[in-house]
Amino acid sequence: MSDATLAPRIDLSGRVALVTGSTRGIGRAIAETLARAGARVAVTGRDQAKADMAAQEIATATGMEVRGYAGDVSIVAEAVALVEAVERDFGQLDILVNNAGLTRDNLLMRLKDDDWDAVINANLRGAFATCRAASRGMMKRRWGRIINVASVVGLIGNKGQANYAASKAGLIGMTKSIAKELASRNILANVVAPGFIETDMTAAMTPEARTALSAGIPLDRLGTPDDIAGMVAVLASDLTRYVTGQVFVVDGGLVM
């Protein structure tokens, strides 16, 4: 038996995916990976022009239907409107990936109320709103995949990131509860927790800081957005149809 026969292919043909915060970075990689697997994809961001541009580029690269949407998921009404627009335009919504989020780092004694609220609203409240809105259609169709992108910081904490850590730890707890509530309707909910990934933020690091950071990672490198996207694609497929309520840490071995 050949390797090709042994290895199942991720096939998302006929599925529709919504990826929040997907105009760049990890979200962009997730959107493109899902499209390459055969899904029609909704790309979202706060800027319509950027969302449209990313959608067009992914559509050109994959040959799939990809549309751009603008919305601030930290505002519940906009999160609900986003889900409704995707269901209206595509006719369904099968896969929800909550990737949108932000950081406003500071030490506890210097952390302002506004910085706490902004991070909790974007990272946790937004995911709650989209999960609630998307689950209704998934329940009717008795099929769904909810994948929430958290962080290893939600597992181990980090100095200067009390708000971010709280939002990501909350996302994990929320996902586990959602998994228990929706399992009977064949809706699976899981978490992907990235470690240190090559993004705009890490690109600004000095070579010395990058070397020091990599030294604590057994695989001796930062991850790439594609490393996260691959895990999301597997969880979005039927290859993991007996997996729900779990946290998948993708960090090169940093947290063991």
C-alpha positions as CSV (number, residue, x, y, z in Angstrom):
1,M,0.0,0.0,0.0
2,S,1.4,3.4,-1.0
3,D,1.9,6.3,1.3
4,A,-0.7,8.2,-0.7
5,T,-3.2,5.5,0.1
6,L,-2.4,5.5,3.7
7,A,-2.6,9.3,4.2
8,P,-6.1,10.7,4.2
9,R,-6.7,13.9,2.4
10,I,-8.3,16.9,4.1
11,D,-11.4,17.5,2.0
12,L,-13.7,20.4,2.9
13,S,-15.6,20.4,-0.3
14,G,-19.1,21.8,0.1
15,R,-18.2,23.5,3.4
16,V,-18.3,27.2,4.2
17,A,-15.9,28.7,6.6
18,L,-15.8,32.1,8.4
19,V,-12.4,33.1,9.7
20,T,-12.3,36.2,11.8
21,G,-9.3,38.5,11.7
22,S,-8.1,36.9,8.5
23,T,-6.7,39.7,6.4
24,R,-3.1,38.9,7.5
25,G,-0.9,36.7,9.7
26,I,-2.3,33.6,11.2
27,G,-5.9,34.3,10.1
28,R,-4.8,34.8,6.5
29,A,-2.9,31.5,6.5
30,I,-5.9,29.7,8.0
31,A,-8.3,31.2,5.4
32,E,-6.1,30.2,2.5
33,T,-5.4,26.7,3.9
34,L,-9.2,26.0,4.3
35,A,-9.8,27.3,0.7
36,R,-7.0,25.0,-0.6
37,A,-8.9,22.1,1.1
38,G,-12.0,23.0,-0.9
39,A,-14.0,25.2,1.4
40,R,-15.6,28.5,0.4
41,V,-14.3,31.1,2.8
42,A,-15.3,34.4,4.3
43,V,-12.4,36.6,5.1
44,T,-13.0,39.3,7.7
45,G,-11.3,42.3,9.2
46,R,-12.2,45.8,10.4
47,D,-11.3,47.4,7.0
48,Q,-13.4,46.4,4.0
49,A,-10.7,47.3,1.5
50,K,-8.2,45.0,3.2
51,A,-10.7,42.2,3.5
52,D,-11.6,42.5,-0.1
53,M,-8.0,42.5,-1.2
54,A,-7.1,39.4,0.9
55,A,-10.2,37.6,-0.3
56,Q,-9.3,38.3,-4.0
57,E,-5.7,37.1,-3.5
58,I,-6.8,33.9,-1.8
59,A,-9.5,33.3,-4.5
60,T,-6.9,33.7,-7.2
61,A,-4.4,31.4,-5.5
62,T,-6.9,28.6,-4.7
63,G,-9.6,28.9,-7.4
64,M,-12.3,28.9,-4.6
65,E,-15.1,31.4,-3.8
66,V,-13.7,33.8,-1.2
67,R,-15.5,36.9,0.0
68,G,-14.4,39.8,2.2
69,Y,-16.4,41.2,5.0
70,A,-15.8,44.1,7.4
71,G,-16.8,44.1,11.0
72,D,-15.7,44.6,14.6
73,V,-16.5,41.4,16.4
74,S,-15.9,43.0,19.8
75,I,-19.3,44.8,19.2
76,V,-21.9,42.1,19.5
77,A,-24.3,43.6,16.9
78,E,-21.5,43.6,14.3
79,A,-20.5,40.1,15.1
80,V,-24.1,38.9,14.7
81,A,-24.4,40.8,11.5
82,L,-21.2,39.3,10.1
83,V,-22.5,35.7,10.7
84,E,-25.9,36.6,9.2
85,A,-24.2,38.1,6.1
86,V,-22.1,35.0,5.5
87,E,-25.1,32.7,5.9
88,R,-27.1,34.8,3.5
89,D,-24.4,35.1,0.9
90,F,-23.1,31.5,1.0
91,G,-26.3,29.8,2.0
92,Q,-24.8,28.2,5.1
93,L,-21.9,28.4,7.6
94,D,-20.2,25.2,8.6
95,I,-16.8,26.1,10.1
96,L,-16.2,29.1,12.4
97,V,-12.7,30.0,13.3
98,N,-12.3,32.7,15.9
99,N,-8.9,34.2,15.3
100,A,-9.6,38.0,15.7
101,G,-7.9,39.5,18.7
102,L,-5.6,42.2,20.0
103,T,-3.1,42.9,22.8
104,R,-2.6,45.9,25.0
105,D,0.2,44.9,27.3
106,N,1.3,46.5,30.6
107,L,2.2,45.5,34.1
108,L,-0.8,44.9,36.4
109,M,-0.3,48.2,38.4
110,R,-0.2,50.2,35.1
111,L,-3.0,48.3,33.3
112,K,-5.8,50.7,32.6
113,D,-9.5,49.7,32.7
114,D,-9.9,50.6,29.0
115,D,-7.0,48.3,28.1
116,W,-8.6,45.4,30.1
117,D,-12.0,45.9,28.5
118,A,-10.6,46.3,24.9
119,V,-8.7,43.0,25.1
120,I,-11.5,41.0,26.8
121,N,-14.1,42.4,24.3
122,A,-12.1,41.6,21.2
123,N,-10.6,38.3,22.3
124,L,-13.4,36.7,24.4
125,R,-16.7,38.6,24.0
126,G,-16.3,38.6,20.2
127,A,-15.8,34.9,20.1
128,F,-18.8,34.4,22.3
129,A,-21.0,36.5,20.0
130,T,-19.9,34.7,16.8
131,C,-20.2,31.2,18.5
132,R,-23.7,32.0,19.7
133,A,-24.8,33.3,16.3
134,A,-23.2,30.6,14.2
135,S,-24.4,27.7,16.4
136,R,-28.0,28.3,15.5
137,G,-27.6,27.4,11.9
138,M,-25.2,24.6,12.7
139,M,-27.7,23.0,15.0
140,K,-30.4,23.0,12.3
141,R,-28.0,21.4,9.9
142,R,-26.6,19.1,12.6
143,W,-23.0,19.7,11.5
144,G,-20.5,22.2,12.6
145,R,-16.9,22.9,13.6
146,I,-16.0,25.7,16.0
147,I,-12.2,26.3,16.3
148,N,-11.1,29.1,18.7
149,V,-7.6,30.3,18.5
150,A,-6.2,30.9,22.0
151,S,-2.5,31.1,23.0
152,V,-0.1,29.3,25.3
153,V,-0.3,32.5,27.4
154,G,-3.8,31.4,28.3
155,L,-2.2,28.2,29.8
156,I,0.9,29.5,31.5
157,G,0.4,33.3,31.8
158,N,3.0,36.0,30.9
159,K,4.3,39.1,32.6
160,G,2.6,42.2,31.4
161,Q,-0.3,40.3,29.8
162,A,-2.9,39.8,32.5
163,N,-5.7,41.0,30.2
164,Y,-4.5,38.9,27.3
165,A,-3.9,35.8,29.4
166,A,-7.4,36.1,31.0
167,S,-9.1,36.5,27.6
168,K,-7.3,33.4,26.2
169,A,-7.9,31.3,29.4
170,G,-11.6,32.3,29.2
171,L,-11.7,31.3,25.6
172,I,-10.5,27.8,26.6
173,G,-13.1,27.4,29.3
174,M,-15.9,28.7,27.0
175,T,-15.0,26.3,24.3
176,K,-15.1,23.3,26.6
177,S,-18.6,24.3,27.8
178,I,-19.7,24.9,24.2
179,A,-18.4,21.4,23.2
180,K,-20.5,19.8,25.9
181,E,-23.6,21.7,25.0
182,L,-23.5,21.1,21.2
183,A,-22.0,17.6,20.9
184,S,-25.4,16.0,20.6
185,R,-26.0,18.1,17.4
186,N,-22.7,16.9,15.8
187,I,-21.0,20.3,16.4
188,L,-17.4,20.0,17.6
189,A,-15.6,22.8,19.4
190,N,-11.9,22.8,20.0
191,V,-9.1,25.2,20.7
192,V,-5.7,25.7,19.0
193,A,-3.2,27.4,21.3
194,P,-0.2,28.8,19.3
195,G,3.1,29.5,20.8
196,F,5.5,32.1,19.5
197,I,4.7,32.5,15.8
198,E,6.3,34.6,13.0
199,T,4.1,37.6,12.8
200,D,4.5,41.4,12.3
201,M,5.1,41.6,16.1
202,T,7.9,39.1,16.2
203,A,9.4,40.4,13.0
204,A,10.3,43.6,14.9
205,M,12.4,41.6,17.4
206,T,16.2,42.0,17.5
207,P,18.3,39.1,16.4
208,E,19.5,38.7,20.0
209,A,15.9,38.6,21.3
210,R,14.9,36.1,18.7
211,T,17.9,33.8,19.5
212,A,17.0,33.9,23.2
213,L,13.4,33.1,22.5
214,S,14.2,30.2,20.2
215,A,16.5,28.7,22.8
216,G,13.5,27.9,25.0
217,I,11.7,26.1,22.2
218,P,12.8,22.4,21.7
219,L,12.3,22.7,17.9
220,D,14.7,25.7,18.0
221,R,12.6,28.0,15.9
222,L,9.5,30.2,16.0
223,G,6.4,28.7,14.3
224,T,4.9,30.0,11.1
225,P,1.2,30.9,10.4
226,D,1.0,27.8,8.3
227,D,1.9,25.6,11.3
228,I,-1.3,26.9,13.0
229,A,-3.4,26.7,9.8
230,G,-2.6,23.0,9.4
231,M,-3.9,22.2,12.8
232,V,-7.0,24.2,12.2
233,A,-7.7,22.4,8.9
234,V,-7.4,19.0,10.5
235,L,-9.9,20.0,13.2
236,A,-12.3,21.5,10.6
237,S,-12.4,18.2,8.7
238,D,-14.0,14.8,9.3
239,L,-10.6,13.3,10.1
240,T,-11.2,14.5,13.7
241,R,-14.9,13.8,14.0
242,Y,-14.5,12.1,17.4
243,V,-12.5,15.0,18.9
244,T,-14.2,17.9,20.8
245,G,-13.5,20.1,23.8
246,Q,-9.8,19.7,23.5
247,V,-6.9,22.2,23.5
248,F,-4.2,21.6,20.8
249,V,-0.9,23.4,21.7
250,V,1.1,24.2,18.6
251,D,4.3,25.7,20.0
252,G,7.3,23.6,19.0
253,G,7.4,22.0,22.4
254,L,7.6,25.1,24.5
255,V,4.9,24.0,26.9
256,M,5.1,20.4,27.9
